[in-house]
Amino acid sequence: MTPPPTNQARRLPTHEPAAGLPSHVTAESRLALSPPESPSAANNGQLPAAGDGGEEPHRLHFENLDRSVRAATARITGGISPFAVSAAVFDWWSHLVRAPGRQLELSMAATTNAMKLAQYGSQCATGKAAAPPFKPRAHDHRFADPAWSEPPYCFLLQTFLAMEDWWDVATTHVRGMGKTRANRVSFLARQALDAVSPSNNVILNPQLFDATVRRGSLNLVQGSVNFANDLAKELTGTQPPRDNAFRVGEHLAATPGAVVYRNDLFELIQYLPATQTVQKEPVLIVPAWIMKYYILDLSPDNSLVRHLVAQGHTVFMISWNNPTEKDRDVALDDYRTQGIMTALDRVTTILPDAKVHLTGYCLGGTIAAIAAATMARDGDDRLASLTLLAAQTDFSEAGELMLFVDESQVAFLEDMMWDQGVLDSRQMVGAFQLLRSSELIWSRMTREYLLGERDQMFDMRAWNEDPTRMPYRMHSQYLRGLFLENRLTAGRFAVAGRVIALKDIEVPIFILGTQTDHIAPWRSVYKTILFTDNEVTFALTNGGHNAGVVSEPGHAHRHYYVSTRHPGDLYIAPEAWAQHADLKEGSWWPEWWAWLERKGSGEQTEPPALGNRQRGLPPLQQAPGTYVYHR
């Protein structure tokens, strides 16, 4: 992939231009919006002479030196700003020391917890049945083994849970303290407690202790080998070898099709029809470029693409290229213009008489909504519908990811990306793992380094270990324009120099939220309804950001809620919606398939050929193409 042409070769200014700034804006106009990186950006490194008439003399700037130091620090901290952390802790502490009533409250909470522990301990010591005063969080499975309910481990567990309970109270929002910083302190407290949990200790964890005695410490030997191997891979930057049972193109991303178009940003895959006739309107899927597209084309039995083709739909998929340092200046809007709009042009070239069901997942859904709003503004009526899968358009309630988004943290990440050219995949994955550190970090370390066991590979884990990078400029614009400033729903997101609005979208929308999503919380996803006036069908399924979307028919323990907001209906808050929406058992996929058929023309046609040779779009190679293999 090469950077956009003309004036985009120059490195970005220190402060990124607004998200949505058109890609054709010149370097000079960009510099008018923000100061240059260094003196050389404007005057070739020459120090101008002081002007006459009392003008202030120019000064040398050493900002690039500062940025280099911060970038080096970011490599050590994994991209987390030490200032953002220390400022949050100081903010909490300074408010606490000036709140004697709050201090008294925390003292009473500590005393109460201590009394509960003493009573529980005395009952256990005398052999009496005692109800544990504290319970683990609903998603915390570290203490599920029955041995944790037996002495002395039960008392160790209750002591740990009492500490968790006290810190939950202590880090609750303090009057006068910013909500983001209060949440950050609470998050930091959880990280510290997870690190000292008894489940991480060979002596204090009954499962680990029993395994160590039973195996004569061989589990610790094997765990040391696992740790050494992982450390070597981390230091050398090598990728783990592919499991032979989960090879891309053979077992994953294996739905038959062909690449019918390719540019530096993406490949367009058209899938082979699987039915005698197909729906007239094709489906164009825009995956997130945070990870590879084949989360939507996993194993044959749980591939959304394969099932969609089997329902008689013509399906196109965007497979994004994995950016490198040379792609540092690829912008957020490039993913719209050179990505979605270019793909849409090719789809309508292959099927010129059909409108398109545009479908976006995660970040791909956000850019799809931006594209749809821009098309509505400009009178482009090529869409039949819009589907947003676990995708946010309003970021005011973006969940725990907001813990990593404020001015200090964004500037710190920008300096790191400025130095690297990209946000490295390991740094991005590390941030997601911190959000569920008890499950994704400490429990995994316990299994692999103390029990000496390796987690079994499965299709979604194989996909999860195949991450991508993100370009510096794009990610900076995304964080500032959407996460930090929430411009899209605030009426301040400009495309091609003019502001867009989601309420301009007139085609029907299908929105999916997932109940335990920590990346795109369902209440945040739901808020798209608040900023649109058209027909919107909202479905809420159980599961998380990935597992909730990959929910094939026959998947055990699946259910979802669904209802439709028609034009003119009053807005219903998410909690009230959840109480009145229809509850249905099973997968949400058939609900969506039926919705697509209703929002199309209902016309059946013969399956189209792959590509269109007459119009200059011959098949280039078999799916899944080449970009999916870039690591």
N, C-alpha and C positions, 0 to 999 in steps of 0.2 A: 504494500500500500504506500502511496506517495502522498506527501502533504498537498493540500489544495494549492493551485497555481497562483500566479500573480503576486500580490503583496503579502501573502501569508507566510512567506519563508522566514521573515523576521521573528525572533523570539518574542513571546508575549510580554507586555508590560508587567510590572510587579503586581498591580491589581487588575484582575480580569475584567473585560468589558461585560456588560449585562448579558445574561443568558437570553438567547433569542436574537442577538445582534446578527444581522445578515452577513453571510460569508463574503459578500462582495465589498464590504466596507474596506476602504483603503487603510494602509498602515498609518498614513498621516492622520486620518480621522480617529483611528484607535488611540494614537498618541495624544490626541486632543482630549480624549476621555480620561486618560490616566497618565501618570508620569512615566518616563522611560526607565528601563532597568538600570541604566548606568550612564555616565557622561558619554560614552562612546556611541550610545544608541542615537544621540542627537547631533553630536559634533565631532565624531571620529576620534574622541579621546582628547581633543585639544581643549585646554582651559581658556574660555573667552576672557578677554580683558574687561575690566570693570567699566561700565558705561559712564557717560558724563551726566551731569545734572543731578548728582546725589543718588544714583541708582545703587542698589545693594550689590556688591561684587558676587560673582558666581562662586560656589563652593564645590570642592571635590566630593564625590559621593562614593561610599564604599559598601553600598547595599548588597552587591553581589557577594562580597565577603561574608556579610551577615547571613545571607541566604545559604551559602555553602556550609557555614557552621551549623545552621539549623537543619540542613539536609543530612549532614553527618550524624547529628543527634537523633534525627528521625529514624535512621537505620538501626540505631541501638534500641530505641523505644518502640519500634514497630509502627511508627507514624503517629503515636499518641503524644500530644504536646505536654511537656512537663509543666509549662506555665498554666495551661488550662486545668491541669490536675491540682497543682498547688494553689491556684487562685480559688478553686471551688472549696478545697479543704479550709483555707484561711477564711473564706467568706462564712462557711458554716461555723468555724470555731469562734470568729469574732462576734457573730450574732449570739452564739451560745453564752459566751462569757458576760455578755451584757443583758442576759435574760435570767434573773434569779428564779423566777417562777418556773421557767423551763428546766433549769438545773434541778429544782426541787422535784419536779415531775419525773425526771430521769432517775433521780436518786430513789424515789418511791418505786419506780418500775424495776430497778435493780434489786431493791429489797424484796419486793413481791416475788420476783423470779427466784431469788435465793430461797425464800420460804417455801415456795412450791417444790424446789429441788430437794430441800431438806426433808420435807414431808414425804416426798416420793422415795427418797433414799432410805429413810427409816422404815417405811412399809416394806420395801424390797428386802432390807436387811433382816427383818423379822419373818420373812416368808409369806407375808400377806400379799394378796392380789391387789395391784395398784394400777389405776388408769394413768397412763403417761400424760403429764400436764401440757406437753408441747408436741406438735406434730410437724413432720417435714412438709415442705411446700408440695403442691399437687403434682408438679412436674419433676420432683426430685426423687429419683429411683435408687439412690445410692444406699439407702437403708432398708431396702425391701426384704432382705434375707431375714428369716425368723430368728437367727442367732442374735440379732440386734435387740430383741426383746428379752434376752436372758442376761442375768447379772454376770460380770460387772459392766458388760457392754451397754446395757440399757441405760445405766446411769451416765456413762460417757456420752451416749447419744443425746440424752436429755440436757446435759450440761452444754453441749454444742448448740442444740436447738434453742436453749434459753439465751445464749449469747446472740444468736441470729435474731431472736425476738426483740432483745433489747436494742440492738443496732437498727432494727427496722423502725422502732419508736424514735431512737436518737436522731436518725437521718430523715425523719419526716420533715416536710417543709417548715422552715422557721420563718415567722413573720418578718418581712423586710428582706428576705433572701430570695434571689432569683430562682424560679422553678427549675431551670435547666441545671444550675449549679447544685441545687438540693438533690435532684435526681442523680447527678454525677457522683456526689458524695455517697449516696446510698449504693450506687453501682460499685464504687471503689470498696466500700465496706463488704459487700457481698464477695468481691474478688478476693479480698484478704481472708475472709472467713472460709471460703472454698479452699484456699491454699492450706489452711491449718485444720481442715476437717479430719476427724478420726478415721474416715474411710480411706485416707491417703497413707495411713501408717500401718506398717506390717504388724506391729504389736497391738495396736488399738482396734484394728479391723478384724473381726472374728473369721471372716472368709479368708483373708490373707494369712492370718496366723495359722489357721488349720491347714491351708494349702502348703505353707512353708514347712510345717512339721511333717506333714504326710509325705511330701516329696523330697525331704532332706535338703531344702534350700535350692533345689534345681530350678524352681520357678524364678528365683532371683538371678541365677546364672543366665537363664534364657532371656530374662528381662533385660539384663545388662547387655546381652548381644543385640537385642532389639533396639535398645537405646543407642548403642554405638553405631548401628547401621543407619538409624534415622538421623543421627547427628552428622554422620559423614555425608549423607544425601543433602542435608540442609546446608552444610558448609560448602559443598561443591556445586550446589544448585542443580543437581541432577534430579530428573523425574523418576518416580517409582516405576518399575517395569509393569507393563500391561499384563493383566491376568488373561491367560489364553481363552478363558470362557467368556470374556467380555471385551472382545475386539470390536472397535468401531468399523462399521461397514460389513461385519459378519454377524455379530450378535446384537450390537447396538447401532442405531442409525442405519438400519438395514432395510427399510421400506423401499421397494423398487422405484426407481425414478431416474432422472437425468438432470444435470446442470445445464440450463438453457441460456444463462447469461452470467457474465463475470465482470466486475470492475475491481479496483483496488480496495474497495470497502467491503464487498460482499459477493457471494455467489447466490444465484437464484435457482432453487431446485423445484422442478415440476415432477409430481409423483405419478406413477403409472396407474391408470384407471383399474378398478377391480370389479366393476359392474358393467352390465350390458348397456345401460343408459346412465347419465349423470345429471345432476342439477345444473341448470344453465349458468347460475352464478358461481364463479370459483371462490375459493377461500385463500387469502394471502395472509400467512402467519409471520409476525414480526417478533422474534424471540429477543430476550435481553442479550446485550453483548457483554454482560458481566461474566457469563459462563457460555458454554457451547450450546448450540440450538437443540441438541438431541435429548434434552430433558423431556421434550415433547415427542421424541421418537426413540424410546428406550427399547426394551425387549419387545418382541412381536406381540406378546399378550397384553402389555400395558402401554403400547405406543398410541398416543392420541392421534398421530398422523395416520397410522395404519387403520385404526378404527374409523376415522373420518372418511378415508378413501373407501372403506368397505360400506359406508352408508350412501355411497353414490355421489360424493363431492369431488370436484377437481381441486386439488390442493397444491399450493405453491408455498415454499418455505425459504426465508432468508437465512443464509449461513454466513455470519459475520467473520471477517478476517481477524486474526489475533494481532493487535497492533504492537509495534516495536518502537524503539526510541526515535526512529525517523518519522514516525507518525505523530509526533508531539503536538503539532499544530492542527490536527483534525478537530473540527469544532462540533459542538452538539448539533447545530443546524445541518452539518454535513450528513449526519445520520438520517435527517429528514429528506434533504434534497438529493444527495447521491445514494441514499439508502432507500427509504420507503417510496419516494416519488419516482425514482428511477425504476424500482421493482414494479410499481403500479403501471408505469408506462409499458414495461415489457409484458406484463400480464394482459393488459388490454390490447397489446399488439398481437399476442397469440390468440386471444379471445375478444375480438373487437366489438362484438355485439352484446357483451354481457357486463353488467355491473359487478362489483367485487365486494365480498364480505371481508373487511379488514379486521384482523385479529392480532392483538398485542399482548405479550406476557411480560409482567414485571416492568423493567425499564423500557422494554419494547412497547408495552402498552402506553406508557407515558408519552413516548415520542409519536405513537400512533394517534393518540388523542390530540396532540399538537398538530399533526398533519391533517387530521380530519377537520379540526377547527379552522385551519388555514384554508383548506379546500372549500369549506362552507363560506368563508369570507370572500373567497375569490370566484365563487360561482362554479366550482368544479364538482360536477354531480356524478362522478364515476363510482361512488360507493353505494352499496345496497344496505350495509349495516356496519356497525362497529362493535367489536367485542374486546373487553378489557379483562384480562385474567390476572388477579392479584397485582393490580397496577394502580398507582396513586397519581392523582392530578392535583390534590391539595395536600400540602405537607405540614400543616399546622399541628397535626396529631400523628406524626410519622413514627411514633414509638421509640424504642430504645436506641435506634440508630441516631436519633437526635442528640444522644449523649456525646457523639463525636462531631457535632456540628455547632460551632459558634465561630466568631471571628478569629479568635486565637487558634483554634484547632484547624479551621479551614486554611488559614495563612500558613500554618505549619505543614499541612499536607501539600499545599501548593509549592512550598519550597522544596520538599522532598521530590515531588513530581517534576518540578522545574529542573532539578539536577539529573533525574533519571530519564525524563521524557515520557514516562508512563507511571501509572500506579501498578506496582508489581502484584502479581496474583497472590503471592504468599502474604503480602501485607494486607490485602483485601480479605482473604480467607481468615487471617488472624483476627480481624475486627469482628467478623461474623461469629467466630468461635467464642470470643469473649462474651457475647450476649447470652450464651448458654454454656458458660465455662464448666459448670458442674457436670454436664453431660458430655460436652465435646472436647474438653481438655482433661480435667482431673479424672473422670471415670475412665476415659480412654487410656490415660497414663497408668492408672491402677491396673487395668487389664493387661496392657502390653508390657509394662516395665516392672511390675511387681508380681502379677500372676504369670507373666511370661507367655501370654496368649496373644495371638494376632486376630483382630476382628475379621470375620468372614467377609469376603467380597460379594457384593450383589450389584445389580445394574445401576441403582441410583448412587451408590457409593463410588462406583467406577466413574460415573459422570462427575461427581463432586470432586474427584481427584484430578480432573482435567480442566482447571480454571484458565481464565484468560486475563489479559492486562487491559488497562483503559488509558486512552491518550490523555496527556497532561491538560491540554486546553479544554477538551470536552468535559473531563471530570471536574475541572475547576468551575466551568460554567454551570454544570449540573448542580454542584454543591451550593454555589452562590445564588444562582437564579431561581432554583426550585426549593432546595432544602432550607437555605439560610433566609432567603427573602420571599419565598412562596409567591413568585410573580405571576404564575399561570392563573390562579384563581383570584388574585388581587387586581387583575385587569392591567398588569404592567409587563406582560410578556410580549415582546415585539418579534414579528417575523417579517423579513423583507421591509423593515422600517415602519411597520404598522402593527398595532396591538391586535391580538386575537382574543376571542372569547369562546368558551366551551358552549355557551348558550346558543351560538350560531349553528351548532350541529343539529340538523333536522332528521337525519337517518336514525332508526331505532338503535338502541345500545343495549348490549347484554354485559353485565358486570358480575364477576365472580370474586368473592372474598373468602378467605379461609380462617377458621376460628382461632387457631393458635399461631397465626403468622406473626413473627417478630421482626420481619423485614418490611412488610406492607400490612400493618394492622388493619383488620377488616373495617373498623369504624372509620379509619382514614380513607380506605378504598370506597366505602359507602358514600362519602361526602361528595363524590362526583354528581350524585343526584341533586345536591343543593345548588349546583352551578349550571344545571341544564334544564331545558323546558320541554324536551321531546319525550317520547316514550322510552322508558328505561326499565328493563327487567334486571332485578338484583337477586343473585343466588349466594347463599352462604353455606359452605360445606365444612364438615369437620376435617381436621388435619392441619398441617402447616403449609408454609409457603410453597414447597415443592410437592410433598406427599398429598396435600389437599387437591392440587391441580392434577397430578397423576393418579386418577381415581377411576380406573376402568370398571365397566360393569362386571359384577361378580366379586369385587373387592370386599372383603369381610368388614363388617362394622362401619359401613359408610351410610351417611344420611346428609340431607341438605334442606335448607329453607329457601323458599322462592316466592316472590310476588312481583307485580308490575306496577310501576307508576305511570299513569297516563297524563298527557298534556292537560293542564288545568287542575290536577290533583294537588292538594296541599302537601307541604313537606312533612314527613314523619321522621322523628329522631331515630337513630339506629336502635336504641334499646326498645322503643315502642314498636319499631318495625319487627324486631326479633320475636316479640310476643304475639304478633298477629299474622306473620307470614306462614305460608303453608309448609308443614313438615312432611318430607318425603323420604322414604328409605331407599338406599342404594346409591348408585353413582349419579353425579350431576351431568355426565356426558350426554345421555339420551335426551335430557331436558334441553340442552344446548342444540343438539342435532335437530330436534323438532322445531326449535325456535328459528334456526337458520332456514329451514324449509319454508316456514310461514313468512319469513321476511324476504324471501326470494320471490321470483315470479311464479314458482310452481311448475315451470316448464322443464320437461326432460329432453335431453338432446343426446346425440351419439357422443361417446367419449372422444375428446380431442386428441390429436397426435401430440407427442412430446416436442415442444418448440414449434417454430413456424419457419421453415426453410425459405418459403417465398418472401417472407418479410425480414429475412436476415437474422433469424434466431434459431440456428440449427442446434441440436443437442451437442454439448461440448464433451461430456463424459458422463459415466454412470454416477448416480448418487452413491455416497454422500459428498462427492467432490473432493477438493484438495484442502480448502481452508479449515475444515473440521480437524485435520491432522496437525495443524500448526500448533506447536507447544512453546 
